[in-house]
């Protein structure tokens, strides 16, 4: 933890950003609470983006572009924020990013009020810059956990996100219904302003409840560039890390097809109402909480992250196949019930895969470069999210089931690759553990 400044009577902006804060709960619990609040605001907005685009008479490709501009800025800034968090600390980055989310969500609400597609794009652009804080948050988890408990920490982090995704859509549904009842069609802007209020709560939590996890002078990685393709090439020359980063890119690319088209499929193709669609998002969040908050923490110590990584994509592939078949089941079962059933294996697979993958990436990096390595991984994920939406939107315009068949094939391929590299990943973890134990013995 950071120590108090030498002159307690002197206050500066840098001191405010980096000062310790007194907390009654462990830092892990605080960062999980912040993640929950942050994702509540995010989950409140995401299901409504197609409503905004449809209101402006845009197609699937335009909706894909709206998601892509957010992801493209994350691709650039996630590694940068990860590097800066190594240099100046996690807390200042989280403060700036949560404040930026407040501004972005306000602009989103005003963009809906003005029926301005450019303003919606500007809002997503700003949120992509300041919302690229997941690397700093994950690095914070890595700071306050041991290698043995890291998968559980990442799983709890994902569970907090999932819990936010339960609350967010529920609040969004309530706000849009109340807004339409009070002011008519312009009530669709209320979730944007509600998300801004929730992001303000996240900012307050970082400011008053979150202590710094990086000690002054702890990291020497700050002398390197924040991000470059040369660093990416260097990381890819490490075989075990290259395997994980490649899998992360492909898995994210395939999953984005669902993020782009799921709401459009539910509302436009299956006739599911806005309220029921948001209910599906809430159920997805609840399943994610159960898997990442409980199941991963129990399975990781027994089976190991490499094994979970080889199991998860298989379940996700099954979920994608079931969703691809959804239009053909019309009349046999209520669409919302069928989609809920299809989301069970999908959420199970995604819940097992992501925490295990992030834990492995973290354990492949040096302790003082956690933010940089996780930022690099998130940068690749953002590159996937920047390129996949346009393709996913175009495939959906061609035929709604094509994105899901394509995604199912990608997840099946990742399952095969994860099985092939499992033994090497296990051997590498055992080797790192022995080296770590030897170094600890030498220090004693």
BADO-334638 format. One line per field, with one value per residue (C-alpha): residue number from 1; x, y, z. Coordinates in nm, 3 decimals, padded with zeros to 5 digits. Last residue first. Layout:
% BADO-334638
nr (NUM, ...)
xx (X, ...)
yy (Y, ...)
zz (Z, ...)
END
This chain:
% BADO-334638
nr (444, 443, 442, 441, 440, 439, 438, 437, 436, 435, 434, 433, 432, 431, 430, 429, 428, 427, 426, 425, 424, 423, 422, 421, 420, 419, 418, 417, 416, 415, 414, 413, 412, 411, 410, 409, 408, 407, 406, 405, 404, 403, 402, 401, 400, 399, 398, 397, 396, 395, 394, 393, 392, 391, 390, 389, 388, 387, 386, 385, 384, 383, 382, 381, 380, 379, 378, 377, 376, 375, 374, 373, 372, 371, 370, 369, 368, 367, 366, 365, 364, 363, 362, 361, 360, 359, 358, 357, 356, 355, 354, 353, 352, 351, 350, 349, 348, 347, 346, 345, 344, 343, 342, 341, 340, 339, 338, 337, 336, 335, 334, 333, 332, 331, 330, 329, 328, 327, 326, 325, 324, 323, 322, 321, 320, 319, 318, 317, 316, 315, 314, 313, 312, 311, 310, 309, 308, 307, 306, 305, 304, 303, 302, 301, 300, 299, 298, 297, 296, 295, 294, 293, 292, 291, 290, 289, 288, 287, 286, 285, 284, 283, 282, 281, 280, 279, 278, 277, 276, 275, 274, 273, 272, 271, 270, 269, 268, 267, 266, 265, 264, 263, 262, 261, 260, 259, 258, 257, 256, 255, 254, 253, 252, 251, 250, 249, 248, 247, 246, 245, 244, 243, 242, 241, 240, 239, 238, 237, 236, 235, 234, 233, 232, 231, 230, 229, 228, 227, 226, 225, 224, 223, 222, 221, 220, 219, 218, 217, 216, 215, 214, 213, 212, 211, 210, 209, 208, 207, 206, 205, 204, 203, 202, 201, 200, 199, 198, 197, 196, 195, 194, 193, 192, 191, 190, 189, 188, 187, 186, 185, 184, 183, 182, 181, 180, 179, 178, 177, 176, 175, 174, 173, 172, 171, 170, 169, 168, 167, 166, 165, 164, 163, 162, 161, 160, 159, 158, 157, 156, 155, 154, 153, 152, 151, 150, 149, 148, 147, 146, 145, 144, 143, 142, 141, 140, 139, 138, 137, 136, 135, 134, 133, 132, 131, 130, 129, 128, 127, 126, 125, 124, 123, 122, 121, 120, 119, 118, 117, 116, 115, 114, 113, 112, 111, 110, 109, 108, 107, 106, 105, 104, 103, 102, 101, 100, 99, 98, 97, 96, 95, 94, 93, 92, 91, 90, 89, 88, 87, 86, 85, 84, 83, 82, 81, 80, 79, 78, 77, 76, 75, 74, 73, 72, 71, 70, 69, 68, 67, 66, 65, 64, 63, 62, 61, 60, 59, 58, 57, 56, 55, 54, 53, 52, 51, 50, 49, 48, 47, 46, 45, 44, 43, 42, 41, 40, 39, 38, 37, 36, 35, 34, 33, 32, 31, 30, 29, 28, 27, 26, 25, 24, 23, 22, 21, 20, 19, 18, 17, 16, 15, 14, 13, 12, 11, 10, 9, 8, 7, 6, 5, 4, 3, 2, 1)
xx (01.502, 01.546, 01.699, 01.402, 01.161, 01.362, 01.345, 00.969, 00.915, 01.128, 00.933, 00.599, 00.709, 00.798, 00.464, 00.285, 00.487, 00.407, 00.035, 00.048, 00.234, -00.018, -00.316, -00.183, -00.369, -00.688, -00.695, -00.648, -00.939, -01.168, -01.062, -01.175, -01.515, -01.543, -01.471, -01.724, -01.993, -01.916, -01.970, -02.297, -02.400, -02.314, -02.501, -02.834, -02.967, -02.911, -02.746, -02.818, -02.680, -02.362, -02.319, -02.371, -02.123, -01.863, -01.902, -01.901, -01.590, -01.328, -01.337, -01.435, -01.142, -00.907, -01.062, -00.972, -00.619, -00.598, -00.738, -00.452, -00.199, -00.354, -00.325, 00.043, 00.106, -00.094, 00.078, 00.423, 00.574, 00.470, 00.625, 00.378, 00.272, 00.068, -00.147, -00.212, -00.311, -00.549, -00.701, -00.766, -00.917, -01.138, -01.257, -01.320, -01.537, -01.789, -01.796, -01.877, -02.143, -02.295, -02.330, -02.447, -02.733, -02.804, -02.983, -03.237, -03.310, -03.339, -03.596, -03.795, -03.796, -03.905, -04.203, -04.178, -04.290, -04.436, -04.101, -03.830, -03.667, -03.575, -03.385, -03.153, -02.860, -02.925, -02.887, -02.565, -02.424, -02.501, -02.326, -02.018, -02.014, -02.012, -01.711, -01.535, -01.534, -01.376, -01.020, -00.985, -01.110, -00.830, -00.564, -00.699, -00.650, -00.882, -00.905, -00.789, -00.983, -01.306, -01.424, -01.340, -01.475, -01.810, -01.887, -01.852, -01.776, -02.052, -02.318, -02.257, -02.258, -02.591, -02.734, -02.594, -02.745, -03.076, -03.056, -02.979, -03.281, -03.495, -03.370, -03.502, -03.831, -03.873, -03.783, -04.033, -03.941, -04.062, -03.818, -03.659, -03.670, -03.660, -03.461, -03.235, -03.164, -03.084, -02.844, -02.678, -02.380, -02.302, -02.353, -02.105, -01.875, -01.835, -01.646, -01.394, -01.349, -01.269, -01.034, -00.842, -00.823, -00.701, -00.420, -00.325, -00.315, -00.105, 00.133, 00.182, 00.288, 00.512, 00.691, 00.763, 00.406, 00.498, 00.783, 00.551, 00.303, 00.583, 00.684, 00.319, 00.350, 00.191, 00.276, 00.642, 00.890, 01.015, 00.700, 00.809, 01.028, 00.746, 00.757, 00.886, 00.590, 00.384, 00.109, -00.220, -00.364, -00.655, -01.017, -01.294, -01.326, -01.223, -01.280, -01.622, -01.715, -01.624, -01.838, -02.131, -02.084, -02.100, -02.445, -02.563, -02.431, -02.607, -02.934, -02.881, -02.836, -03.128, -03.354, -03.294, -03.560, -03.811, -03.803, -04.076, -04.333, -04.254, -04.388, -04.492, -04.202, -03.958, -04.107, -04.082, -03.731, -03.622, -03.762, -03.610, -03.277, -03.283, -03.341, -03.079, -02.821, -02.900, -02.828, -02.533, -02.390, -02.411, -02.226, -01.949, -01.920, -01.907, -01.628, -01.427, -01.512, -01.372, -01.061, -01.007, -01.071, -00.824, -00.573, -00.587, -00.278, -00.085, -00.151, -00.409, -00.393, -00.183, -00.348, -00.688, -00.549, -00.413, -00.768, -00.895, -00.617, -00.681, -01.058, -01.010, -01.070, -01.386, -01.208, -01.127, -01.421, -01.659, -01.538, -01.592, -01.930, -02.047, -01.910, -02.095, -02.421, -02.362, -02.317, -02.647, -02.840, -03.204, -03.160, -03.297, -03.103, -02.780, -02.853, -02.872, -02.556, -02.379, -02.462, -02.333, -02.001, -01.954, -02.014, -01.794, -01.512, -01.534, -01.506, -01.196, -01.022, -01.069, -00.976, -00.653, -00.567, -00.630, -00.425, -00.091, 00.134, 00.360, 00.188, -00.151, -00.001, 00.090, -00.263, -00.411, -00.199, -00.284, -00.659, -00.623, -00.574, -00.792, -01.044, -01.076, -01.150, -01.399, -01.620, -01.600, -01.686, -02.005, -02.152, -02.014, -02.200, -02.519, -02.455, -02.398, -02.721, -02.931, -03.014, -03.362, -03.270, -03.505, -03.361, -03.016, -03.135, -03.332, -03.029, -02.823, -03.074, -02.934, -02.589, -02.695, -02.805, -02.542, -02.269, -02.413, -02.445, -02.102, -01.939, -02.135, -02.031, -01.670, -01.659, -01.795, -01.532, -01.264, -01.386, -01.400, -01.046, -00.922, -01.038, -01.318, -01.306, -01.135, -00.920, -00.801, -00.441, -00.351, -00.269, -00.525, -00.559, -00.180, -00.147, -00.405, -00.206, -00.243, 00.032, -00.024, 00.075, 00.424, 00.605, 00.304, 00.128, 00.243, 00.110, 00.000)
yy (-01.676, -01.511, -01.828, -02.036, -01.792, -01.815, -02.196, -02.191, -01.953, -02.168, -02.478, -02.303, -02.173, -02.526, -02.663, -02.390, -02.474, -02.844, -02.768, -02.538, -02.801, -03.069, -02.850, -02.740, -02.999, -02.980, -02.601, -02.629, -02.872, -02.657, -02.349, -02.518, -02.595, -02.232, -02.109, -02.349, -02.235, -01.873, -01.933, -02.116, -01.831, -01.551, -01.739, -01.773, -01.425, -01.445, -01.185, -00.896, -01.113, -01.179, -00.802, -00.732, -01.003, -00.877, -00.519, -00.633, -00.857, -00.591, -00.364, -00.639, -00.849, -00.553, -00.500, -00.857, -00.796, -00.483, -00.677, -00.923, -00.640, -00.475, -00.806, -00.813, -00.447, -00.449, -00.763, -00.632, -00.610, -00.969, -01.105, -01.253, -01.613, -01.632, -01.341, -01.507, -01.829, -01.644, -01.460, -01.787, -01.956, -01.655, -01.641, -02.007, -02.142, -01.858, -01.859, -02.229, -02.208, -01.901, -02.074, -02.400, -02.213, -01.958, -02.210, -02.277, -01.904, -01.873, -02.152, -01.992, -01.652, -01.810, -01.995, -02.360, -02.552, -02.262, -02.117, -02.381, -02.310, -01.951, -02.081, -02.321, -02.077, -02.020, -02.394, -02.407, -02.109, -02.275, -02.595, -02.395, -02.230, -02.572, -02.678, -02.347, -02.420, -02.766, -02.703, -02.386, -02.572, -02.825, -02.555, -02.372, -02.665, -02.957, -02.950, -02.598, -02.451, -02.647, -02.488, -02.127, -02.173, -02.307, -02.038, -01.681, -01.757, -02.013, -01.881, -01.517, -01.596, -01.772, -01.465, -01.239, -01.449, -01.437, -01.056, -01.050, -01.271, -01.033, -00.751, -00.944, -01.004, -00.631, -00.540, -00.791, -01.117, -01.131, -01.405, -01.232, -00.862, -00.858, -01.169, -01.171, -00.797, -00.838, -01.124, -00.976, -00.770, -00.944, -01.285, -01.218, -01.073, -01.426, -01.536, -01.251, -01.298, -01.669, -01.597, -01.324, -01.515, -01.827, -01.632, -01.471, -01.808, -01.980, -01.683, -01.697, -02.061, -02.005, -01.685, -01.531, -01.397, -01.166, -01.017, -00.965, -00.785, -00.571, -00.486, -00.412, -00.129, -00.027, 00.182, 00.217, 00.094, 00.299, 00.211, -00.150, -00.077, -00.140, -00.123, 00.233, 00.346, 00.046, -00.081, -00.183, 00.164, 00.171, 00.172, 00.308, 00.684, 00.776, 00.434, 00.407, 00.763, 00.692, 00.376, 00.580, 00.830, 00.536, 00.459, 00.815, 00.809, 00.475, 00.634, 00.921, 00.674, 00.461, 00.771, 00.839, 00.587, 00.814, 01.040, 00.819, 00.923, 01.160, 00.993, 00.645, 00.623, 00.717, 00.472, 00.185, 00.289, 00.325, -00.010, -00.200, -00.029, -00.110, -00.478, -00.463, -00.330, -00.551, -00.885, -00.751, -00.609, -00.957, -01.089, -00.833, -00.927, -01.292, -01.212, -01.058, -01.357, -01.582, -01.365, -01.402, -01.777, -01.810, -01.602, -01.815, -02.027, -01.742, -01.530, -01.251, -00.876, -00.761, -00.996, -00.854, -00.502, -00.613, -00.720, -00.373, -00.199, -00.418, -00.362, 00.012, 00.063, 00.255, 00.588, 00.552, 00.334, 00.555, 00.854, 00.675, 00.540, 00.893, 01.026, 00.752, 00.837, 01.204, 01.114, 00.915, 01.215, 01.159, 01.468, 01.289, 00.975, 01.169, 01.347, 01.011, 00.887, 01.213, 01.158, 00.803, 00.925, 01.188, 00.941, 00.684, 00.937, 00.974, 00.595, 00.598, 00.882, 00.726, 00.376, 00.505, 00.698, 00.385, 00.131, 00.299, 00.556, 00.328, -00.011, 00.161, 00.362, 00.039, -00.103, 00.230, 00.217, -00.148, -00.068, 00.256, 00.148, -00.162, 00.017, 00.288, 00.021, -00.149, 00.156, 00.230, -00.134, -00.134, 00.156, 00.003, -00.321, -00.123, 00.041, -00.302, -00.433, -00.153, 00.203, 00.360, 00.617, 00.457, 00.123, 00.244, 00.357, 00.038, -00.163, 00.018, -00.063, -00.403, -00.242, 00.051, -00.096, -00.365, -00.099, 00.086, -00.238, -00.332, -00.041, -00.109, -00.475, -00.396, -00.143, -00.403, -00.650, -00.387, -00.333, -00.703, -00.756, -00.453, -00.620, -00.449, -00.182, 00.071, 00.372, 00.535, 00.561, 00.860, 00.821, 01.038, 01.293, 01.319, 01.377, 01.657, 01.816, 01.861, 01.973, 01.939, 01.575, 01.662, 01.336, 01.190, 00.891, 00.545, 00.356, 00.000)
zz (00.314, -00.022, -00.162, -00.049, -00.214, -00.536, -00.526, -00.467, -00.756, -00.985, -00.884, -00.937, -01.276, -01.383, -01.265, -01.459, -01.771, -01.742, -01.713, -02.018, -02.217, -02.121, -02.218, -02.559, -02.770, -02.564, -02.594, -02.973, -03.008, -02.795, -02.990, -03.313, -03.159, -03.047, -03.401, -03.555, -03.310, -03.396, -03.767, -03.702, -03.475, -03.718, -03.997, -03.812, -03.889, -04.266, -04.490, -04.249, -03.967, -04.165, -04.214, -03.843, -03.747, -03.994, -03.872, -03.510, -03.545, -03.619, -03.314, -03.072, -03.192, -03.153, -02.808, -02.715, -02.840, -02.627, -02.332, -02.364, -02.390, -02.085, -01.899, -01.987, -01.903, -01.581, -01.452, -01.538, -01.188, -01.108, -01.427, -01.673, -01.746, -01.426, -01.546, -01.882, -01.704, -01.471, -01.766, -01.948, -01.645, -01.568, -01.934, -02.008, -01.726, -01.735, -02.116, -02.122, -01.852, -02.013, -02.349, -02.193, -02.018, -02.293, -02.513, -02.237, -02.203, -02.579, -02.586, -02.304, -02.477, -02.805, -02.651, -02.756, -03.065, -03.264, -03.372, -03.335, -03.672, -03.581, -03.273, -03.458, -03.455, -03.083, -03.015, -03.218, -03.027, -02.694, -02.801, -02.905, -02.562, -02.396, -02.603, -02.535, -02.158, -02.148, -02.274, -02.066, -01.760, -01.810, -01.849, -01.539, -01.301, -01.227, -00.849, -00.760, -01.058, -00.997, -00.672, -00.754, -01.106, -00.981, -00.727, -00.848, -01.210, -01.264, -01.028, -01.117, -01.489, -01.453, -01.283, -01.556, -01.832, -01.647, -01.640, -02.011, -02.074, -01.869, -02.088, -02.385, -02.204, -02.140, -02.499, -02.634, -02.807, -03.166, -03.271, -03.571, -03.482, -03.103, -03.010, -03.316, -03.290, -02.919, -02.987, -03.297, -03.184, -02.855, -03.018, -03.298, -03.031, -02.892, -03.203, -03.191, -02.815, -02.854, -03.145, -02.960, -02.631, -02.807, -02.972, -02.640, -02.466, -02.729, -02.749, -02.371, -02.391, -02.692, -02.579, -02.919, -02.919, -02.632, -02.834, -03.132, -02.906, -02.771, -03.129, -03.206, -02.962, -02.636, -02.333, -02.426, -02.168, -01.873, -01.682, -01.655, -01.354, -01.108, -00.727, -00.708, -00.499, -00.384, -00.615, -00.451, -00.384, -00.140, -00.265, -00.042, -00.081, -00.435, -00.592, -00.430, -00.533, -00.896, -00.891, -00.754, -01.039, -01.279, -01.134, -01.197, -01.555, -01.613, -01.500, -01.745, -02.028, -01.902, -01.919, -02.288, -02.397, -02.222, -02.529, -02.676, -02.415, -02.127, -01.811, -01.925, -02.170, -01.895, -01.647, -01.896, -02.000, -01.639, -01.527, -01.817, -01.760, -01.389, -01.472, -01.747, -01.499, -01.199, -01.362, -01.563, -01.245, -01.095, -01.398, -01.359, -00.994, -01.103, -01.346, -01.063, -00.845, -01.119, -01.152, -00.777, -00.791, -01.078, -00.880, -00.564, -00.638, -00.800, -00.487, -00.480, -00.403, -00.697, -00.949, -00.859, -00.907, -01.245, -01.334, -01.244, -01.437, -01.742, -01.713, -01.728, -02.101, -02.010, -02.037, -02.406, -02.509, -02.312, -02.510, -02.843, -02.732, -02.654, -02.982, -03.174, -02.996, -03.078, -03.446, -03.439, -03.314, -03.211, -02.989, -02.682, -02.771, -02.806, -02.477, -02.300, -02.467, -02.382, -02.014, -02.045, -02.183, -01.911, -01.627, -01.799, -01.806, -01.428, -01.397, -01.618, -01.435, -01.091, -01.210, -01.361, -01.044, -00.830, -01.023, -00.966, -01.135, -01.341, -01.351, -01.389, -01.674, -01.853, -01.811, -01.918, -02.233, -02.297, -02.271, -02.473, -02.833, -02.835, -02.614, -02.877, -03.137, -02.905, -02.867, -03.240, -03.314, -03.105, -03.301, -03.623, -03.553, -03.504, -03.840, -03.999, -03.848, -04.000, -03.892, -03.878, -03.610, -03.356, -03.466, -03.360, -03.017, -02.960, -03.077, -02.810, -02.535, -02.434, -02.381, -02.163, -01.828, -01.853, -01.862, -01.562, -01.364, -01.495, -01.312, -00.991, -00.986, -01.076, -00.792, -00.550, -00.669, -00.622, -00.265, -00.179, -00.306, -00.110, 00.213, 00.400, 00.670, 00.449, 00.521, 00.204, 00.093, -00.120, -00.488, -00.665, -00.384, -00.356, -00.731, -00.707, -00.427, -00.054, 00.183, 00.555, 00.558, 00.430, 00.360, 00.183, 00.341, 00.241, -00.060, 00.000)
END
